[in-house]
């Protein structure tokens, strides 16, 4: 039986990266490309705030082509959906049998249901292979498996802004407050992956300034070290 082709919804963070790694261990699926939503005004990945050239460097290290869904910074849901639908059309033009997008969702049922509904309207389906995993164990598995990542954005309403820019490691997990999910699945933090088994070599990035946006989100600006 031939493997099912899939796109990986790539955020630049640990959950997407680990999902890609998990899918690559299977014989029944074939991840053929990455799809990422990029905010045009800032030239960065939406939500995570990762620079576009860092995104491209990540994609190169996975060895997979990247398809971008470009949106404005002030984007309503209809505009987002139209841009993402266009990205899927471009993907299907390249891989005609493609109809599945994989996501790194872990336990938020409403988010997964929204993705299923959004894709269903377009004749696509969502695949969430990590969904339902214990996130404390998953975080430990990621570290043991060689995933290396930085916290690039912290929601200061849920977690102290000083964590922005910190390494996602055993010390960080031990220092997180009890109310914080170990994988940040409630939006407490977002990450930028720079090394792991899904990359052919590490990504050289260095932290820059920290900026508070919308009075809430503390971003750390990571740049390519050789840029």
C-alpha positions in Angstrom: 0.0 0.0 0.0 1.4 3.4 -1.0 2.0 6.0 1.7 -0.5 8.9 2.1 0.9 12.3 1.2 0.5 15.0 3.8 1.4 18.6 4.3 2.8 19.6 7.7 1.4 22.8 9.2 4.7 24.4 10.2 4.8 27.0 13.0 8.5 27.0 13.5 8.0 25.6 17.0 8.5 22.3 18.9 5.1 20.7 18.4 5.1 21.0 14.7 8.7 19.9 14.5 8.1 16.9 16.7 5.0 16.0 14.7 7.1 16.0 11.6 9.6 13.7 13.3 6.8 11.3 14.4 5.3 11.1 11.0 8.6 10.4 9.4 8.9 7.3 11.6 5.8 5.8 9.9 5.6 3.9 6.6 1.9 4.8 5.9 2.4 8.6 5.5 4.7 10.7 3.4 5.2 14.4 4.4 5.8 16.1 1.1 5.9 19.8 2.2 5.4 22.4 4.9 2.7 25.1 4.9 3.1 28.2 7.1 1.1 31.3 7.7 3.2 34.5 7.3 2.3 38.0 8.4 3.3 40.2 5.5 3.6 43.5 7.4 6.1 42.0 9.8 7.7 39.4 7.5 7.3 36.8 10.3 5.4 33.7 11.1 2.0 34.5 12.5 1.7 34.1 16.3 5.3 32.9 16.9 6.9 36.1 15.5 9.7 34.0 13.9 11.6 35.9 11.1 10.9 34.8 7.6 14.5 34.0 6.8 14.7 31.9 9.9 11.6 30.0 8.7 13.2 29.4 5.3 16.4 28.1 7.0 14.2 25.8 9.1 12.5 24.5 6.0 15.8 23.9 4.2 17.0 21.8 7.1 13.9 19.6 6.9 14.6 19.1 3.2 11.0 19.9 2.4 9.5 22.6 0.2 7.7 25.4 1.9 4.3 26.9 0.9 3.4 30.2 2.5 -0.1 31.5 3.2 0.5 35.3 3.5 -1.9 37.4 5.5 -2.0 41.1 6.7 -1.3 41.9 10.4 -4.9 42.9 11.0 -6.5 39.9 9.5 -10.1 38.8 9.9 -11.1 35.1 9.7 -12.4 35.3 6.1 -9.1 36.7 4.9 -7.1 34.1 6.7 -9.2 31.3 5.3 -8.9 32.6 1.8 -5.2 32.8 2.0 -4.9 29.3 3.5 -7.2 27.9 0.8 -5.0 29.5 -1.9 -1.9 27.8 -0.3 -3.7 24.5 -0.4 -4.6 25.0 -4.0 -1.0 25.6 -4.9 0.0 22.5 -2.9 -2.5 20.3 -4.7 -1.3 21.6 -8.1 2.1 20.2 -7.2 0.8 17.0 -5.5 -2.6 16.2 -7.1 -3.6 13.4 -4.6 -2.9 15.6 -1.6 -5.8 16.1 0.8 -4.4 16.0 4.3 -2.7 18.6 6.6 -1.0 17.4 9.8 -1.0 19.6 12.9 0.9 19.5 16.1 -2.2 20.0 18.3 -2.0 18.3 21.7 -5.3 18.5 23.6 -7.4 21.6 22.7 -10.6 20.0 21.3 -12.1 23.3 20.0 -8.9 24.2 18.0 -8.9 20.7 16.4 -12.6 20.9 15.6 -12.1 24.3 14.0 -9.3 22.9 11.8 -11.4 19.9 10.8 -14.3 22.2 9.9 -12.1 24.7 8.0 -10.4 22.0 6.0 -13.6 20.0 5.4 -15.1 23.0 3.5 -12.2 22.7 1.1 -12.4 19.0 0.7 -9.3 18.4 2.9 -8.9 16.7 6.3 -6.7 17.3 9.4 -4.4 14.8 11.0 -3.2 15.3 14.6 -0.9 12.4 15.6 0.2 13.8 18.9 -3.3 14.6 20.1 -4.1 13.2 23.6 -0.5 12.6 24.6 0.4 13.5 28.2 2.2 16.8 27.7 4.6 16.4 30.6 5.8 13.1 29.2 5.8 14.5 25.7 8.0 17.4 26.8 10.5 15.0 28.3 10.4 12.8 25.2 11.2 15.8 23.0 14.3 16.7 25.1 15.4 13.1 25.3 15.0 12.8 21.5 17.3 15.7 20.8 14.9 18.5 20.2 16.4 21.9 20.9 14.3 25.0 21.0 14.0 28.5 22.5 10.9 30.3 23.9 10.3 33.0 21.4 7.0 34.4 22.7 5.4 34.4 26.1 1.9 35.4 27.0 2.5 37.5 30.1 -1.0 37.0 31.3 -0.2 33.4 31.8 3.6 33.3 32.4 6.2 35.7 33.5 7.7 37.6 30.6 11.3 36.7 31.8 10.8 33.3 30.3 10.9 34.7 26.8 14.2 33.8 25.2 14.8 30.9 27.6 15.9 27.5 26.4 13.2 24.8 26.5 15.1 22.3 28.7 14.8 20.3 31.9 15.6 23.4 34.0 12.8 25.4 32.4 10.3 22.5 32.9 11.2 22.4 36.5 10.7 26.1 36.9 7.4 26.5 35.2 4.5 27.3 37.6 2.0 24.4 38.2 -0.7 26.1 36.2 1.5 26.3 33.1 1.2 23.4 30.6 4.7 21.8 30.1 4.2 22.2 26.3 2.5 25.6 26.5 -0.5 24.2 24.8 -2.8 26.8 26.4 -0.9 29.5 24.6 1.4 30.2 27.6 4.4 30.3 25.3 5.6 29.6 21.7 8.9 28.2 20.6 11.5 28.4 17.8 13.2 25.1 17.0 16.9 25.2 16.1 17.9 21.5 16.2 16.4 18.1 16.3 16.0 14.8 14.4 13.8 16.5 11.8 16.7 18.7 10.7 19.8 17.6 8.8 22.0 20.0 10.8 21.5 22.6 13.5 20.2 26.1 12.8 22.5 28.9 14.0 20.4 31.6 15.6 21.1 34.2 18.2 18.7 36.2 20.5 18.2 39.9 20.0 15.9 42.4 21.7 12.8 41.5 23.7 9.6 43.4 22.7 6.2 43.5 24.5 3.4 43.7 21.9 -0.3 44.4 22.5 0.5 45.0 26.1 0.7 41.2 26.6 3.0 39.2 24.4 6.7 39.2 25.2 8.7 38.4 22.0 12.4 37.6 21.7 13.7 38.4 18.3 15.9 35.6 17.1 18.1 36.1 14.0 20.3 33.9 11.9 23.8 34.1 13.3 25.4 34.3 9.9 22.9 36.7 8.4 
